């Protein structure tokens, strides 16, 4: 497994990984509208972010690009975003190596903290980040549903003694 910086020739593969990430979010939220009609193009939006300072890909000798991650930098704060590992390449340390690469870069830039923001229902990502040492909660995003239908939300999480849907 090789981790190297993203180059323009990686665009199609990374668009495919981004589409896979959006597909996972659509599945866990049962929401086919997430990511719009062309979810792969969301990767292009990511590339255009002014706070993006680095992007890396994971290359498997047999399969090609099987993962990617990036580092966003704003006012001295580092955020790892996105982290994507192809479905068939999970569980072998690819994500860990990508995240460690981003952490090393954040440290070299003088970051005091490194943030990740998995969606609340992405339990496997939350477990993986926790395993890698992300054990401090910072920002919690809360919102109120204005539509009557709450059927797509799970009511199984408690924070500070309060129950929330997720």
Secondary structure by P-SEA (a helix, b strand, c coil): cccccccccaaaaaaaaaaaaaaaaaaaacccccccccccaaaaaaaacccccbbbbbbbcccccccccbbbbcccccccccccccccccccaaaaaaaaaaaaaaaaacccbbbbbccccaaaaaaaaaaaccccccbbbbbbbccccccccccccccccccccc
